[in-house]
Amino acid sequence: MEKILFLINPLAGRRAGTTLKGRIRSELNAGVDLSRYEIQFTESDALPQVRGALCGYDTVVVAGGDGTISQAVREIVGCTPRPKIGIIPVGTGNDLAGSLGLVNIYRSCGLRALLDIILRGKTTPLDIVVMNDGLCFTNYFGIGADAKISNDFNRLRTQTGFQRICSSRLGKALYGLLGLKNARYRIPAAIELDYLDTHTIRRTVTLPPGMCGLVVSNARTYAGGVVLSARAGMNDGLFEVTVFKNMRQRIMMLFAMLARAPLSSVCPGIVQFQTGALHLHLHGNTFYQLDGEFFDGRAAAEKSLQFSIAAAADVIVP
């Protein structure tokens, strides 16, 4: 008998998760032989409670955005064997689900079609990036302007007066206002990048102070749908590093999204490379973000960061 756990974030994507539990149960009761499955539900704030317990399931389905998925993956990576990962994309940011083609199915065909895909259980391997031999992520790690915006937004949504705004349609507008507020933010320190290129030749690059941002990414899309690199693959043992020197290059992400083209093709001067091993050393403090979430104030504590592909997890795809 297959055991399936649904992790539902009730605050994700304009509080879409608040009604999702009932909808999932209704769909399963209408079209699935429940005797074949043991299905349990939990809420997003139960992640600390299920820590270490995810290993008991064949499939863990995460209903939420990139941040919720990232939290679950950190637990799943430690399981032997690892359960398959299913995704119901109801977050504000759904870059991983979008990269896998799940967002379009959910929007065009609905929850029933997505549950059918999850129960069918077809998977593809997904590279998991580890930072400093401990913290895993699936999508992206960023420092600089995007991290400053993300940190400001995440701090606001923990405050009582802003919780409903951040979880409503006004959330994206607020995010946009924070983007304007932080448009002039620059990384105040130099950054040293030491990495192995795709031919395993060691390269060293020093970025001067004043860079707009740096993104280490594994998913095909970033910031709600921007394809950073045409070479991006999610199970090739490599991740992409993109350096934004100035605000013009960040603005070009909008043109890339509108043109449905990789950023590397509409902004040819941008610094970008692939690697499977990166050592980043920062000569000062700045803001960090991990899959669009808080980085727990580690900007001041962590100056030397090492990234590598830790493992692969099986994620359910159409």
ABEGO torsion letter per residue (X at the ends): XBBBBBBBBAABGGGAAAAAAAAAAAAAAAABBAAABBBBBBBAAAAAAABGAAAABABBBBBEBAAAAAAAAAAAAABOBBBBBBBBBABABAAAAAAAGAAAAAAAAEAAAAAAAAAAGBBBBBBBBBBGGABBBAABBBBEAAAAAAAAAAAAAABAAAAAAAABAAAAAAAAAAAAAAAABBBABBBBBBBBBAAGBBBBBBBBBGBAEBBBBABABBGGGBBABAABBAAAGBBBBBBBABAAAAAAAAAAAAAGBBAAAABAABBBBBBABBBBBBBEBBBBBBGGBBAGGAAAABABBBBBBABBBBBBBX
